[in-house]
């Protein structure tokens, strides 16, 4: 056990990642973060067992994250409006009914207390007695008068008189508080009804992402579409790579997020989403898939989260649709089947083929390896050109040297002739 503990300590300190682990019990070390405990067997027994990848974002767009041990619950009460809007419909309707019922009961009780203290209950049959509220003979009638006052119904049977100043003050208070309650609860229900979550459900993503060649470059692609005729205004697309990493200093970062460029610098991330579009990510040196090949892809534990945002044309509210792709949902060497056809005077989209793909010839090497092969293929050509240039330069040098030698020899012959003539 001591040997086992020592080996696990070495793994955590980053001294050696090749230590032998004989039992998975060793990962339950005290004072060890949950992320590290979950990650240890993933690195140690990666070759032994194939673990299921836990999604960060589900296919329907819901985030698979639960917030536990949240002790500062009072922060939710400081923003009670957002808290009510975020509640589920059954709880929201329950709170809606309870708020109105409690306020009616509360003010109905006060109206009954005023009538009881004034003695109106003892003079119900006395025509000379002026009560605070006419025809109020018990708690039920006080409760009904409270409902009539707050909802401004005014049937005319129970009416407040001018001989009751405390009743007039209570009437003012209930009218003001009733207006505040109406504005708050109706506003909450209106915002919840008009939320664009249902609109986001009509934005669809392909069930698989594909990797294939496009314009001579290896690209990662997925397809998005809109099922409604009303368009999404200012639609934009983003993509994130979710993958755990360990820094060079030994710090473990669970679910590290890395941007995947889907046309941010060229403006291709701004979509005119009238028909289904194929979103492409070029795998280059800045891409996190630069060194991933077809054989290595199933071994990677990663997730691609795609986010489509835009404004609903009908309401002007912003909606967001999300989806994700894990390694088992990324097809290497496939393309999407075309869904757009030209009919008589219009274009038709066949959504039956929206998720369909077909296989195409694609190299199984990574983008880095393909770039290295391409550079090697160009090297002999550059060598031949440079060698020819060098040979040409050497020939020109030799010709210049010969010309100089011939000129020197001619000059020597002329000098000898001049000397002989002088003699």
Phi, psi and omega in degrees: 000323178296320178296321180294318178295321180295320180293322178292325177296320178295324178294317181293324180283351178081011181287323182208126179263005183249023180289145179278130177244122186265338183216138178287356179295334185293345182283347181271070178271144177292150179060031179255128180301148181299323180297320180290322179294323178288333185273337183299306180294339179294322180275327186283314185251034182294322181279346184271314181230148178262111184272149178282134181282127177277126183287143172271321175231128182283170183295331179278001176097352180281137181282130183270058182229129178246131181269115180247159178057041176271102185269337182274064182288342180295339178295330177289328180284335177292334176242066187294330181296310179296324178298318179292323180293325182281347180292159176290161186299320183295322177286324180295317178293323178297315178294322178301313180290319183294322181297313180292319181295318181294318180294321178295317180293320181297309180288330175297321176296320180293319177298321179292321178296319178298315179295323181290319180292321180289342182089018179294332181291333181275348182237040182292321183267003182270112182288341179276351181271133178258104182282170176291317177230122180291146178062028175255107187239012179176184182291325181295315179293327176293321177295319178294322177294325177296319178295316180297322181290314185286327180267001180054042178282302176067069178290336179093357181276316176254119186227140177280144181258167181273004179265014185229086181296325179294327177290325178295317178298316179296325178296319178296316182296315181293325179294317181291311180295325178295323177294321178295316179297318179297314181297319183291310185287320178293320176298320178297316180292323180295316179296320181292322179291321184272008177298139185276025180294320179292327177294324180293337179289342177273358172267119188246149175241151177295147182290338180231153167255152184234156175233121179203179181275139175217118183056040177077010181232145179284128186227147171260128187225149171213164187241142177233153180205163180237125184276343183268158175281330175285132190272162172268121183273141179055046180288138178220153183236140175225159179217141180231140173261120180256114182203136177287146180216162176234125183287170178294338177274359179095004180281130180266124180247103178283140176054051178291137183256129179233133179290139174249119184287117177242031176110027182294318184281336180261352182085005180287348178282349173272118191252142167256086194273073175264320176235164180302139182238147175260118180270128186242138174239115180285125181275098179239196184294334178273356182277142175290351178261016186300321185254012183263126178256179181295321180287331183274338184301314180295340180277345182281141176253088184219168179214135178255118178257124179249138185231122178248123183236154178176173179259138177287127184296327184284323186248341183079007179270150182276133177235157182222130177243139183229154173203175182211160178225126172263177187299326180288347179257010176253115184263124179269127178086033180229160174227162180275143177288133179298140181241354184257126179231151179265118177257192182286090176091003179202167176258139181242135180253125178261099182284354173292334180257015185297320184264359185281146178228163175222152186280144179221158182289119182220131178297145181273000180279161176286166179296327178294316180294323177295321178294322178293320177296320179294321178292322177294325179292334179273343184295312179303324179296315179294323177298316182296320179295315181294322179294322178294320177296319179295318178298319179296319178295320180295320178296318178297323179294317179296319179296320178296319179296320178296318178297321178295318180295319179295321178295320178297318180294319179295318177298323178294319180294320180295320179296320179295320180296320179295321179293318180295325180290326178292323179291000000 
